[in-house]
């Protein structure tokens, strides 16, 4: 599975988990565009990603993190989240004493 397919799967999974239909995104983007994203046929711009995530009520990183998880399902999601936390901390954005 390539990243576009995994990302689309993540968007679709998040949408369905919230009980939303593709029609619920009208006004933000077309049903065809969302369908293409969910099938891995198109990649959204950062602005479109922000619109999708606003409607889903999730942080913009969530579908990207889930996509990486779908690409490596044998790697536990919690391990991925810890690695993200480590990398953000290493970059100096998390105070190690705040844990």
N, C-alpha and C positions, 0 to 999 in steps of 0.2 A: 504494500500500500504506500503510495507516495503522500507527500505532505498535503497537497490539495485535497485528496480523497479523505485523509484523516481529519483535516480541518473541517471539511463539509460534514463528515460524520459527527464531529463534536458539536457543530452548530445545530444539526438536526436533533441530536440527543438532548441538548439543552432546551431547544424549543419544545420538544415533546414532553420533557420532564416538567415543563411549566404549563402544559395543556394548551399551548398556542398552535394555531394553524399558520400556514404561509400567508393566508389572507390577513392575519393580524399584523403583518408587517407592511401592508399597503400604506402609502404615504411616506414611508421611509425608503422602500425599494419595491420593485415589481416582483410579482410572484415568480416570473420566469428567471429573473436575476437570482433570487434566493434559491430557487430550485437548482440552478446551475452551480451555485456555491455549494449547496448541500450534496450535489453529485460529484463534486471535485472538478467540474468543468471550467470554473472561473475562480479567480482569486480576488477577494475584495480589497479595495484600497483601505488605508488606515482609517479614513473618514467613514467608510461604509462599515468597517469592523466596529467602530465606535457606535454607529447607529444600531447595528445588530445587538451589540452588548447592552446598550441603553434599554432597548425593548425587552431583552432577556433578563435585565436587572442583574448582570454579572460584570465583574471587572474584565477589561479587555484581554487580560492575560489568560483568563480561564479557558476559552476555546483553543488557544495555542497550546497550553499545557495539556489539555485533554487530547489534542491531536498528536502530540509527541507520545503520550501514553498509548494511544491506539496504534501507533507505529511500532511500539515496543511493549506489547501487552505482558510479556514475561517479567518486566521490571515493575515492581510494586509502585503504585502512584505515590504513596507516602515517601518512598525513596527519592522520587523525582522532586517532590516538594521540598524535601530536606536539602537536596542538591541546589535548588533554586535559592533557598534561604542562605546556604553557604556562600554561593556566588555573590549574592547581593551584599551579604556581610563582608565578604572579602573586598568588595568594591568600596566599602566604607559607608554604606547606607544604613546599616543596622548597628546600633550600639551593642557590643557584646555584653556589656554589664546590664543591659535592660532585660535579659532573659531571666 
